């Protein structure tokens, strides 16, 4: 009896060990299955994202083409041939209240169906509402730097550095200039001065003396950039990115420019800039509403400026536009920007730049 009891106890212990081994094996297999399932899920998601890349790019281009149609139709409408204004549909305005035919009836630029389970949202911004950095003179550059928060001496030095960035020689300009060998090649990491026209306004961030605070200003976000602006402290309300562009006709649209841009073009005359805004905004004092009174053609620019305005390179018609596209394909989302231009004042637009953000 004693032997049988010991034998049964020994068999029970062996069975217990076997049960533990089985349980550990099941746990390990469950872990492997979970890891495999997760890996497959990730692989499937990556494959879906890869498959969606081409579709999203196609949708982005479709959004730009739709913007071309909107701008062409806007210009074709009676009374719109000589001007672009914040009241017009492309800019988010209500359009002309006296217009009998409206080609944009029922269209919402924030949601345009393209195909099954695919749509885009577009935002159109004219480049002529800003100053072309490649044609701005010294007075305008220094006025803009002061508005962005730079002191007088810093503004002068930045203008010298900007001149060196754009000119073709390697001789530093007096008063704070910078060329590759004496400044940029000593940075970490080193790089060279452009020695040519600025193609992208973000190049300003590479130029000696231009800080993120000067470039971005106090704005929490920047058009075309998703998420917060990478600055530690809020600067002036007017960042250089709000005042300058790199691609435009080199004229400033008096109907769409901000008060700060008008002030820079008018050599710092804040009162006249404010007066222009008040006149073009109409009785309600708000830009982009039905009672706006903008310059309807170049001849009307004088009405906004008044008799004592300094000479300035203003226009009432924009020819260069940035189209910001948010593309949706199923659960995938892509962001793109296209720059288009209408050469010769016609209705056909050429694509200058298209890129993903």
C-alpha positions in Angstrom: 0.0 0.0 0.0 2.8 2.3 0.9 4.5 1.6 -2.4 1.3 2.3 -4.4 0.8 5.6 -2.6 4.3 6.8 -3.3 3.9 5.7 -7.0 0.6 7.6 -7.3 2.2 10.7 -5.7 5.1 10.4 -8.1 2.8 10.1 -11.1 0.8 13.1 -9.9 3.9 15.2 -9.6 4.9 14.3 -13.2 1.4 15.2 -14.4 1.7 18.6 -12.7 5.0 19.3 -14.4 3.6 18.2 -17.7 0.6 20.5 -17.2 2.8 23.4 -16.4 4.9 22.7 -19.5 1.7 22.5 -21.6 0.4 25.8 -20.1 3.8 27.5 -20.8 3.8 26.2 -24.3 0.2 27.5 -24.9 1.2 30.9 -23.5 4.2 31.0 -25.7 2.2 30.0 -28.8 -0.4 32.6 -27.9 2.3 35.2 -27.7 3.7 34.2 -31.0 0.3 34.3 -32.6 -0.4 37.8 -31.2 3.0 39.0 -32.4 2.4 37.5 -35.8 -1.1 39.1 -36.0 0.3 42.4 -35.0 3.1 42.1 -37.6 0.6 41.2 -40.3 -1.6 44.2 -39.3 1.4 46.5 -39.5 2.5 45.0 -42.9 -1.1 45.4 -44.2 -1.2 49.0 -43.1 2.1 49.7 -44.7 1.0 48.1 -47.9 -2.2 50.1 -47.9 -0.3 53.3 -47.3 2.1 52.5 -50.1 -0.8 51.7 -52.4 -2.5 55.0 -51.4 0.5 57.2 -52.1 -0.1 57.3 -55.8 -3.8 57.8 -55.4 -3.2 60.7 -52.9 -0.8 62.4 -55.3 -3.3 62.1 -58.1 -6.0 63.6 -55.8 -3.6 66.4 -55.0 -3.1 67.2 -58.6 -6.8 67.0 -59.2 -7.3 69.6 -56.5 -4.9 72.0 -58.2 -6.7 71.4 -61.6 -10.0 72.2 -59.9 -8.5 75.4 -58.5 -7.5 76.3 -62.1 -11.1 75.9 -63.2 -12.4 78.1 -60.3 -9.9 80.9 -61.1 -10.6 80.8 -64.8 -14.4 80.9 -64.2 -14.0 83.7 -61.7 -12.1 85.8 -64.3 -14.7 85.0 -67.0 -17.5 86.5 -64.9 -18.7 90.0 -65.8 -16.8 92.7 -63.8 -14.1 90.3 -62.7 -11.7 90.6 -65.6 -9.6 93.4 -64.1 -9.4 92.3 -60.4 -9.0 89.7 -57.8 -10.6 90.5 -54.4 -11.2 88.9 -51.1 -14.9 89.0 -51.9 -14.6 86.5 -54.7 -15.4 82.8 -54.4 -11.9 81.5 -54.8 -10.8 83.5 -51.7 -13.7 82.3 -49.5 -15.9 85.3 -50.1 -19.6 85.4 -51.0 -19.1 86.5 -54.6 -20.7 89.4 -56.3 -24.3 89.9 -54.9 -25.4 91.4 -58.2 -24.2 88.4 -60.3 -27.1 86.8 -62.1 -25.3 83.5 -63.0 -23.2 81.8 -60.5 -21.0 78.9 -61.8 -20.0 78.0 -58.2 -23.6 77.4 -57.0 -23.5 74.4 -54.6 -19.7 74.0 -54.6 -17.9 73.7 -51.3 -14.1 74.1 -51.6 -13.7 72.4 -48.2 -15.2 69.1 -49.6 -15.0 68.2 -53.3 -16.0 64.7 -54.2 -13.5 63.2 -56.8 -14.5 59.6 -56.9 -15.6 56.6 -54.7 -14.3 57.1 -51.2 -12.1 60.0 -52.3 -12.4 63.7 -51.9 -10.3 66.9 -51.5 -10.4 70.2 -49.7 -8.6 73.1 -51.3 -7.6 76.6 -50.2 -6.5 79.2 -52.8 -4.2 82.0 -51.8 -2.8 84.6 -54.2 0.9 85.3 -54.0 0.5 88.9 -55.0 -0.9 89.6 -51.5 2.7 89.5 -50.4 5.9 91.2 -51.5 8.3 89.3 -53.8 11.5 88.9 -51.8 13.6 88.9 -55.0 12.5 92.4 -56.1 12.0 94.2 -52.8 14.3 97.2 -52.3 16.4 98.0 -49.3 13.8 100.4 -47.8 11.1 97.7 -48.0 13.3 95.0 -46.6 14.3 97.1 -43.6 10.7 98.2 -42.9 9.6 94.6 -43.0 12.4 93.6 -40.6 11.3 96.3 -38.2 7.7 95.1 -38.3 8.9 91.6 -37.7 10.7 92.8 -34.5 14.3 93.4 -35.6 16.0 96.5 -34.4 17.3 99.1 -36.8 20.9 97.8 -36.8 19.8 94.2 -37.1 17.5 95.1 -40.0 20.4 96.7 -41.8 22.7 93.7 -41.2 20.0 91.3 -42.4 19.5 93.2 -45.6 23.3 93.0 -46.2 23.2 89.2 -45.5 20.2 88.8 -47.8 22.0 90.7 -50.6 24.9 88.3 -50.3 22.6 85.3 -50.3 21.1 86.4 -53.7 24.0 88.0 -55.5 26.4 86.1 -57.7 29.7 87.1 -56.1 31.5 85.8 -53.0 32.3 89.2 -51.5 30.6 90.0 -48.2 28.5 93.2 -48.3 29.6 95.8 -45.8 27.5 96.2 -42.7 26.8 92.6 -41.8 26.9 90.6 -45.0 27.7 86.9 -45.1 29.2 84.6 -47.7 29.9 80.9 -47.7 33.5 80.9 -46.5 33.2 83.6 -43.8 29.9 82.4 -42.3 27.8 79.6 -43.8 30.6 77.0 -44.1 31.4 77.5 -40.4 27.9 76.5 -39.3 27.0 73.1 -38.0 26.2 71.5 -40.4 28.0 73.7 -42.9 26.2 74.9 -46.1 26.8 77.5 -48.9 25.1 80.7 -49.7 22.5 80.4 -52.5 24.2 83.1 -54.8 20.9 83.2 -56.7 17.3 84.2 -56.5 15.2 82.8 -53.6 13.0 79.9 -54.9 11.3 79.1 -51.6 10.6 81.7 -48.9 11.7 79.2 -46.3 15.3 79.8 -47.5 15.1 83.0 -45.3 15.6 80.7 -42.3 19.1 79.9 -43.6 20.2 83.5 -43.9 22.4 85.1 -41.2 20.4 87.0 -38.7 17.0 85.7 -39.5 15.7 83.8 -36.5 12.6 81.6 -36.3 10.9 84.3 -34.3 11.5 86.9 -37.1 10.4 84.4 -39.8 7.3 83.0 -38.1 6.2 85.9 -35.9 3.7 85.2 -33.2 1.3 83.2 -35.3 0.7 79.7 -33.8 0.6 78.1 -37.3 1.8 78.9 -40.8 0.0 78.2 -44.0 1.2 75.0 -45.6 2.8 73.8 -42.3 0.8 71.3 -40.2 1.2 71.6 -36.4 2.6 74.4 -34.2 5.3 76.7 -35.4 8.7 75.5 -34.0 9.5 78.7 -32.0 10.2 78.9 -28.3 8.8 82.3 -27.8 6.1 84.3 -29.6 7.6 87.2 -31.6 6.1 90.1 -33.4 2.5 89.6 -34.8 4.1 90.1 -38.3 6.5 87.3 -39.3 8.5 87.6 -42.5 6.6 84.6 -43.9 3.4 86.8 -43.7 5.0 89.6 -45.6 7.1 88.0 -48.4 6.8 85.4 -51.1 9.3 84.0 -53.6 7.2 83.5 -56.7 4.9 86.2 -58.0 4.5 88.9 -60.6 6.5 91.3 -58.4 3.5 93.5 -58.0 1.3 93.7 -54.8 -2.5 93.3 -55.1 -4.0 96.3 -53.3 -7.3 94.3 -52.9 -5.8 91.3 -51.1 -2.7 92.5 -49.3 -2.7 92.7 -45.5 -2.4 96.0 -43.7 1.2 95.1 -42.7 2.2 94.3 -46.4 0.6 97.6 -47.5 2.6 99.4 -44.8 5.8 97.9 -46.0 5.1 98.8 -49.7 4.1 102.4 -48.6 7.5 102.9 -46.9 6.1 102.5 -43.4 3.0 104.7 -43.7 0.7 102.9 -41.3 -2.1 105.5 -41.5 -2.4 105.2 -45.3 -2.3 101.4 -45.1 -5.1 101.5 -42.6 -7.1 103.9 -44.8 -6.8 101.6 -47.8 -8.2 98.7 -45.7 -11.1 100.8 -44.5 -12.1 101.9 -48.0 -11.9 98.5 -49.7 -13.7 96.7 -46.8 -16.8 98.8 -47.3 -19.3 100.0 -44.7 -19.1 97.0 -42.4 -15.3 97.4 -42.1 -14.7 93.7 -42.8 -12.7 92.3 -45.7 -14.2 89.5 -47.8 -17.9 90.4 -47.4 -20.6 91.4 -49.8 -20.3 95.2 -49.3 -16.5 95.3 -50.1 -15.5 98.2 -52.3 -12.1 97.1 -53.8 -10.3 98.4 -56.9 -12.2 96.8 -59.8 -9.4 97.6 -62.3 -6.0 99.2 -62.3 -7.5 102.7 -62.8 -9.3 102.5 -59.5 -6.1 101.9 -57.5 -5.7 105.7 -57.2 -9.1 105.8 -55.5 -7.8 103.6 -52.7 -4.4 105.3 -52.4 -5.6 108.9 -52.4 -3.8 111.9 -54.0 -0.8 112.1 -51.8 0.4 108.5 -51.8 4.0 107.7 -52.6 4.7 105.8 -55.8 4.2 102.1 -55.4 4.0 99.0 -57.5 0.4 98.0 -57.0 -2.0 96.0 -59.1 -5.6 95.0 -58.8 -5.2 91.6 -60.5 -3.3 88.6 -59.2 -1.6 86.1 -61.5 0.2 83.7 -59.2 -1.7 81.5 -56.7 -0.8 78.8 -54.1 -3.3 75.9 -54.0 -3.3 74.0 -50.7 -4.8 70.6 -51.1 -5.9 68.1 -48.4 -6.5 64.8 -50.2 -8.6 61.9 -48.7 -8.5 58.4 -50.1 -10.3 56.0 -47.8 -8.7 56.4 -44.4 -5.4 57.8 -45.9 -4.8 61.6 -46.0 -2.2 63.6 -47.9 -1.3 67.2 -48.0 0.1 69.0 -51.1 0.8 72.5 -52.4 0.8 73.6 -55.9 1.9 77.0 -57.3 0.2 78.1 -60.5 0.6 81.2 -62.6 -1.4 82.8 -65.4 1.1 84.2 -67.9 0.2 87.2 -70.0 -3.1 87.9 -68.1 -4.9 85.0 -69.9 -7.1 82.4 -68.4 -4.7 79.4 -68.8 -2.6 78.5 -65.8 0.8 76.9 -65.7 2.0 74.7 -62.9 5.2 76.1 -61.4 5.6 73.9 -58.3 3.9 70.9 -56.9 5.0 69.0 -53.8 3.8 67.0 -50.9 4.0 68.6 -47.4 
